[in-house]
Amino acid sequence: MSVCPGDNIIQLYLQKQKVANLFELLKNLKRLETLVLRNFVDLPEHSFLSLRKLVTLHIDNTPLPILDVTDCIPSLHNLILSGTSTEEIQGISNLRKLQRITLLFLPLRHIPSGLNQMKELREITFVNLNLENLPQNWTSCKFLAKFYVEPVFFDGNEKLYFSDTLTDIDISNDIVYEFCSYQEFCIRMIEREKVTLPFHLKCIICYSLFRHPCTNSVGHTYCRECISRWMKLRLTDPQTNVVLRTKSIHPNNLIEILLQEFLEKHQNLYDPVSKILSNPKENLATNSSDPSYFPLP
């Protein structure tokens, strides 16, 4: 295939080729948006550095022990790896526009660091990976519409947490999950580890860390939901039993700041990078009916 500098090629499909100068070939394709590489014998390192407008990258049945996307392909929306030898994916958090990631039949053992903090992510499909664990916290991915992992293994009663702003998401049947806010997830992880909780950050109604701390008319602070439920039954202060003149409550910003500082201090108990990452069975390339995935024959 002859490609000249300035060629307006936007879709490229290469199969069963041993291209020694793949980088030289690709660096001239400034407008390339879709690249599919199949059955390559060897894939040179840093082959994609020049593809600044690439939207879809699919690599199939190609030796690729490490995929490093650090400082390259800033426009990538769709990443598909199928039948490669990939054991590690580096720099994926730099793909800030990534919306869809599909990994099929790889020896990958760990989810790429930072994947669960990518705010534009829409779809995740992992099939037949040798995953040793999954990050529990996916609350930063507020646009997820699909989360499919097969198989998935958890220890004990582990579950995944997704953003409480999600209204419709397709999740694998084998995954135990719950919707909650990021702060709620952090609090649950800390309480599960039975960390000693400071008295000034505990609600005396639920005996847990404050959730949305609010102060009543006599100056005492409780969880917003706890004190709201309390005042529906009785118009008194839970600590002193003093009758309240009003049901009004307002956020306690100081306690909220102290709570955040406490959560950050114990970040190693809930942060997926600190805690976890540091310590369909057909070929989608030929069977996908979605043209946005693989628009090439």
Number of C-alpha atoms within 10 A of each C-alpha: 5 4 13 10 11 11 12 13 14 15 17 16 14 15 12 12 13 13 15 11 11 17 18 13 16 19 17 18 24 18 16 22 20 24 22 20 19 19 18 19 14 14 19 13 13 14 16 19 16 18 24 18 17 24 23 24 21 21 22 22 19 20 16 23 15 15 17 16 18 16 11 20 23 19 17 22 22 23 18 20 25 22 20 23 19 20 16 18 18 14 16 19 17 17 22 18 18 25 20 20 18 18 21 23 19 22 17 22 15 19 19 17 20 16 24 21 17 22 18 18 24 19 20 18 17 22 18 18 20 17 18 14 15 20 22 19 23 23 26 19 21 19 20 25 17 17 15 20 23 19 14 18 15 14 7 6 6 13 16 17 21 24 20 13 13 15 11 10 14 11 16 16 10 13 18 13 15 12 17 17 16 16 14 16 22 20 20 15 19 19 14 10 10 9 11 8 14 11 11 13 20 19 20 17 14 12 13 17 23 25 19 19 26 24 19 21 14 15 12 16 27 28 24 20 13 18 23 16 11 14 16 9 8 12 15 19 19 17 10 9 10 11 12 15 10 12 13 12 19 13 16 19 13 9 18 17 11 13 23 12 12 15 17 14 10 15 17 15 21 22 18 21 17 13 13 19 17 9 6 12 9 9 13 19 20 10 9 13 11 9 8 12 20 23 17 14 8
